[in-house]
Structures are given as structure tokens and as C-alpha cells.
Amino acid sequence: MKKILSLLSLALVLAFSSCIEQNYPTWSGAVVEFQDAVVRAPAPGVTYPRITVANTVGTVNLQVNLVAAQRTADETITFKVVPAGTTGVAGTDFTVTGSLVIPANSSTANAVVTIPNTGALGGSVDVLLELEGNAQIPASANHKQVQIRITRPNPAP
């Protein structure tokens, strides 16, 4: 009798635990985002991360991610300098191109910020960058901004 109950219990368990079709929703949109905005915590009091570099670094490459299926053609993505979070002077403290190209069949590209050596002036300046995307690919609402703080050594006494 115990054997029959055990077999019946096993049969019931197997019958009621069969495979259930899982219909998970999938996202089919597309956005671009700064990698640093994804992996770094926001700076105190703002919603974006701050990356500190010396004015002798030369260039800063900020990885931009395409969060979508890879495209079969190149995608030109634009970005801008946000005046509200920028204290540096474009052309003097930094230079940006304002666009980047994500190659076909790729998911990343770099936004390049050139930082000339301004010498020992002391203090620091900031530049806040914001992704704009393009007509088909908007910028991620939460990861579209990143700030670079450019430190300058103090002058010799």
C-alpha cells in the first residue's frame, strides 16, 4: 500500500510540475548611455558621476554604449556641453567634437574630450557632457550625463 501511495504521489508531482510556457516581456527599444554613468555612483548632490583627471592627461575617452540590437549601418550620436554644469572654457580648458560614430555591428564607441595642459594655475574646472542621441536612438534618461573635473596644480610660490 505504501508503495502504491508513493508511486501515485510521484505521478501526481510529475503531472502537475510539467513545463510551463514562460512569456517574459522583452524590450525592443534603443538608447545610448555613458558607461561611466552606469558603473559609477553619482557625485554628491547631483544625478551624474564626476570623473577627476589632471590637466596633463591629454585625452579622456568616455565609452558610449548602444543598448539595443547592433545596427547594420554606422550610427552617428551627438552630445553636448551643458553650460549649467560647466565651469571650464571650451577651447582653453577642453575641446570636444560633439559627435561620435558607433560602427556597424558594434555596441560601443568613445566620446573624446581633449584636455590641453594649461600649466600650474591651481584649482579645478568642470565640464558636463550630455548625450543627445539621434533621430532613431535617444539618450537614456538616467545615464546620459557625466562630468569631468580637470584639476590644475598650484603655481610655484
N, C-alpha and C positions, 0 to 999 in steps of 0.2 A: 504494500500500500504506500509506504514511504517512497518507494522507487517511482510509482506512478505519479504521485504528487510532485516529486522533484522534476520528472520529465514534463509534466503538464505546466509547471511553473516556468521551466526553461523555454517551453514552446510559446507560452504567453509573452515572456520577456522578449524573445526574438521576434514575435509577430508585431508587438507594439513599439519596438525600437528600430524599425526599419528606417531606411534612408528617407529623410525629409528634404524636399527641394528647398534650397535657400535662395531667396530672391533679394540679394543685397542691392541697395541702390548704388549706382555708380555715377560719379561726377564726370561730365563731359565738357566742362568749360576749359578756359585757358587764362592764365595770368602770368605775369613776371614778378619776381621778387629779388631783393638783395639777399644773398646768402648770409651776410653778417647780421642782417635784421632778423633772420630765422634763428641763428645759433647763439647770438649774444643777447644778454639782458639789456633792456632799455636803461639809459643813463638816468640818474635821479631827477625826477620832476618832468621828464619828457617821455614820449612814446617811441623813441627810436634809440638805437645804440650809438655810442660815441667811440671812435677809434682814435687813439692818440699816436701820432707819429712825429718824428723830428723833421725840421726843415731841411735836413741833409739827405732825406730818404730818396729823393729823385722822383719816383712814381709810386702811386698806390693803385693796385689792381683790385677792384671790387667785383666779385663774382655775381653775375645776374643769372638766376635760374628761370627756365621756362617750365612752368608747372602745367603740363598738358602733353598730349601725344607729340612726338617730334614732327616738325614740318618738313615737307619735301622741297621747299624753297627757303632761301635766306629770309630772315625777318629782321628788319631794322627797328630798333627800340630806342625811343628818345627818353632823356632825363634832363632835369633842370636843376639849377642852383636856387634854393629857396632863400630869399633875402631875409626873412624873419629869423632864421637860424644861422645866418652867415655874418661873421664879423671881418673876415678876410677880404682882400680886394682882388677881384678877378684880373688876371694878367700880371699881378705883382706877387701875390701870395700863393696863387694856384691857377691852373689852367685846365679846363675840361672841354671835350669836344661836343658834348650834348647828345651824342647818339652812340650806339654800338650795334653790331650785327651778330645775331645768333645764326651760325651757319646751318644749312640744310642738314637734316638728320642728326642734330645735336640739341642738347638741352641747356647749354651754358655759354656764356660769353663774359667778357670783362669790361666794366666801365673804368676807363683810365683817367686818373687825376694826376697831373704833373705838378710837382711842388719844387719850385726853384729854391736854391739856397739863398735866403735873404740876409744871411750873416747873423751876427750876435746882436739882436735888437732887444731881446728879453720878452717875456710874456708869451702869449699864445693867441692864435686866431682860429676861428671855426669856419667850416664850410658844410652846409647842409644840402645833401643831394636828394632828389625825389624822382623816382621812376614815373614816366607818363605812359609808357607802352606805345601802342599804335592803334590803328582803326579796328583790327581784329583781336588784339591781345591787350587788355587793360592791365594796369598795375594792381598788385594785391593791396587791398585796403589796409592790412595790418603790417605788411613788410615792405613798404615802398620807400621808406626813408632811412638814411644813415648819415651820421655826421662825422666829419674828420676834424680832429683838433690838431693843429700844427703848432708844435712847441718850438720856441726860438731861444737859444742860450742867452744868458745875460751878457752884456758887454763887459770887457775887462775894466777893472777900476782904474 
